[in-house]
């Protein structure tokens, strides 16, 4: 049995994790942490200082501002963490990697198997096409999403960048300048509206041809299920960073 402590249980994704966990016979939510502390069928706490339940792994679907408290608590209690939150700064990402020297951390900008397959396909396409095609990433999400571009879009761009001989620059705002597109860049476009769960499209635009790779998510449940599978996978692992690729190949 895998017992999880769910950070951010009152949020939309937290509620999805709770709902999806009921379909697992070996994964249980033992407690939840959230400053709003809404009613739940398990012990709840407004902060990590109040936690008094037994659990095996922390699953985080909260806010990037909560990272310091999350890591401090996990390090103090030597508990593994599945980090599903996005929007981290480079400094915060470094803190995650530093913490992974002492505890196991599963860190992925997207918990979907399909999106991670898309990342692999994009990397392969970049290796084949090289730097001869212009690369653009278009991502669409609901109107409540705060960070832009999405963590998944950045993850896809990083996967492409690692496959290219010449590392590209990331272009987030062409509106602020009047000049032609440079060859060595990956452009990002973000759309926010309605209840769009998540759509990502990678465009490889060459001379007289365009290749597109895309993924559409129709339910947040797929991300919740990914996080639950990651929590089961992480228990008992040695300290380091784990990704969806590790889970897929396990």
C-alpha positions in Angstrom: 0.0 0.0 0.0 1.2 3.5 -0.8 0.0 6.3 1.5 0.2 9.8 0.1 0.1 13.3 1.7 -1.5 15.5 -0.8 -0.3 19.2 -0.8 -2.9 21.4 -2.5 -5.8 19.0 -2.0 -8.4 21.8 -2.2 -7.4 22.8 -5.7 -8.8 21.5 -9.0 -6.0 19.1 -9.5 -5.9 18.1 -5.9 -9.6 17.1 -6.1 -8.9 15.1 -9.2 -6.1 13.2 -7.4 -8.5 12.4 -4.5 -11.2 11.2 -7.0 -8.8 9.1 -9.1 -7.2 7.6 -6.0 -10.5 5.9 -5.2 -10.0 3.7 -8.3 -6.6 2.4 -7.0 -6.6 -0.5 -4.7 -3.1 0.1 -3.4 -2.9 3.9 -3.2 -4.6 6.0 -0.4 -4.7 9.7 0.5 -3.7 9.7 4.2 -3.9 13.4 4.6 -4.1 16.8 2.9 -2.4 20.1 3.3 -4.0 23.3 2.0 -4.3 26.8 3.5 -8.0 26.8 2.5 -8.6 23.5 4.3 -11.9 22.6 2.8 -13.8 19.5 4.1 -12.3 16.2 2.9 -12.7 12.4 3.8 -9.2 12.4 5.3 -7.3 14.4 8.0 -6.5 17.9 6.7 -4.0 20.6 7.8 -3.5 24.2 7.0 0.3 23.9 7.0 3.0 21.2 7.1 3.7 22.0 10.8 0.3 20.5 11.7 0.8 17.2 9.9 0.4 14.2 12.3 -0.5 11.3 10.0 1.6 8.4 8.6 2.3 8.4 4.9 4.9 7.2 2.3 5.2 10.0 -0.2 4.2 13.6 -0.7 2.3 14.6 -3.9 2.3 18.3 -4.7 -0.3 20.0 -6.8 -0.1 23.4 -5.1 1.6 26.7 -6.1 5.2 27.6 -6.9 5.2 29.9 -3.9 4.9 26.8 -1.6 8.1 25.2 -2.8 10.3 26.2 0.1 7.9 24.9 2.8 7.4 21.8 0.8 11.1 21.0 0.4 11.9 21.9 4.0 9.2 19.6 5.3 10.2 16.7 3.0 13.9 17.0 3.8 13.2 17.2 7.5 11.1 14.0 7.4 13.2 12.3 4.7 10.1 11.7 2.5 10.0 11.4 -1.3 8.1 14.0 -3.2 6.2 13.9 -6.5 6.3 17.6 -7.7 3.5 18.3 -10.3 3.4 22.1 -9.8 4.7 24.3 -12.6 5.8 28.0 -13.0 9.1 27.7 -11.1 11.9 30.1 -11.5 15.4 28.8 -12.4 16.4 29.5 -8.7 13.5 27.3 -7.5 14.4 24.6 -9.9 17.9 24.6 -8.6 16.5 24.1 -5.1 14.6 21.1 -6.3 17.8 19.6 -7.7 19.7 20.4 -4.5 17.0 18.6 -2.4 17.2 15.6 -4.7 20.7 14.9 -3.3 19.0 13.9 0.0 15.5 12.6 -1.0 13.9 11.0 -4.1 12.0 13.6 -6.1 9.8 12.8 -9.1 9.7 16.0 -11.1 7.8 16.5 -14.4 6.2 19.5 -16.0 3.5 17.2 -17.2 2.3 13.9 -15.8 0.7 12.7 -19.0 2.2 9.6 -20.7 1.0 11.1 -24.1 2.8 14.4 -23.5 6.0 12.7 -22.6 5.7 10.6 -25.7 5.2 13.8 -27.7 8.4 15.1 -26.1 10.3 12.1 -27.4 8.9 12.4 -30.8 9.8 16.1 -30.9 13.3 15.3 -29.9 13.6 12.7 -32.7 12.1 15.2 -35.3 14.7 17.8 -34.2 17.5 15.4 -34.7 16.3 14.6 -38.2 15.4 18.1 -39.3 18.4 19.7 -37.5 18.5 23.5 -37.5 17.1 23.8 -41.0 13.4 24.1 -39.9 11.9 27.0 -37.9 10.4 25.7 -34.7 7.3 27.2 -33.0 5.3 25.9 -30.0 1.6 26.9 -29.5 0.0 26.0 -26.2 -3.6 26.5 -25.0 -5.0 26.3 -21.5 -8.0 27.4 -19.5 -8.5 31.1 -18.4 -7.5 30.4 -14.8 -3.9 29.3 -15.6 -1.4 31.8 -14.3 2.0 30.9 -15.9 2.7 31.4 -19.5 4.2 29.7 -21.5 3.1 26.5 -19.8 5.7 24.3 -18.0 4.9 21.6 -20.6 5.7 23.9 -23.5 9.0 24.7 -21.9 9.6 21.0 -21.3 9.0 20.3 -25.0 11.3 23.1 -26.0 14.1 21.8 -23.7 13.7 18.4 -25.3 14.1 19.9 -28.7 17.0 22.1 -27.7 19.0 19.1 -26.4 18.6 17.4 -29.7 19.9 20.3 -31.8 23.6 20.9 -32.6 23.1 24.7 -32.2 21.2 25.6 -29.0 18.3 27.9 -29.8 17.1 31.1 -28.0 13.6 31.1 -26.6 11.4 33.9 -28.0 8.4 34.8 -25.8 7.4 38.2 -27.0 7.8 39.3 -30.6 5.3 42.1 -30.1 8.0 44.2 -28.4 10.3 44.2 -31.4 10.1 44.8 -35.1 12.5 42.5 -36.8 12.5 39.3 -38.8 12.5 35.9 -37.1 16.1 34.8 -36.4 17.0 31.3 -37.5 18.3 30.2 -34.1 15.1 30.4 -32.0 12.0 28.6 -30.7 9.0 30.8 -30.6 6.2 30.4 -28.0 2.5 31.4 -28.3 0.1 31.1 -25.4 -3.7 31.0 -25.6 -5.8 31.3 -22.4 -9.6 30.8 -22.6 -12.6 28.9 -21.4 -12.0 25.5 -19.9 -9.4 24.2 -22.2 -7.6 21.5 -20.3 -4.4 21.6 -22.3 -3.3 21.5 -25.9 0.3 21.7 -27.2 1.4 21.8 -30.8 4.9 21.8 -32.1 5.4 23.3 -35.6 8.5 22.5 -37.7 8.2 24.9 -40.6 10.6 24.3 -43.5 10.8 25.4 -47.1 7.6 24.3 -48.9 6.6 21.9 -46.0 5.3 22.0 -42.5 5.4 19.2 -39.9 3.1 19.4 -36.9 3.1 17.3 -33.7 0.3 17.8 -31.2 -1.3 16.5 -28.0 -4.8 17.4 -26.6 -5.9 16.6 -23.1 -9.6 16.3 -22.5 -9.6 15.6 -18.8 -7.4 16.5 -15.9 -7.8 13.0 -14.6 -5.0 11.8 -16.9 -2.6 14.1 -15.0 -3.9 12.9 -11.6 -3.5 9.3 -12.6 0.0 10.0 -13.7 0.8 11.5 -10.4 -0.6 8.6 -8.5 1.4 6.1 -10.6 4.5 8.2 -9.9 3.9 8.1 -6.2 3.8 4.3 -6.2 6.9 4.2 -8.3 8.9 6.6 -6.1 8.5 4.8 -2.7 11.8 3.3 -1.7 13.8 4.9 -4.4 17.3 6.4 -3.7 17.8 10.2 -3.7 17.9 11.7 -7.1 15.6 13.3 -9.7 13.2 10.9 -11.4 11.1 11.8 -14.5 8.3 10.2 -16.5 10.9 8.5 -18.6 12.0 6.6 -15.6 8.4 5.6 -14.8 7.8 4.5 -18.4 10.9 2.3 -18.5 10.5 0.8 -15.0 
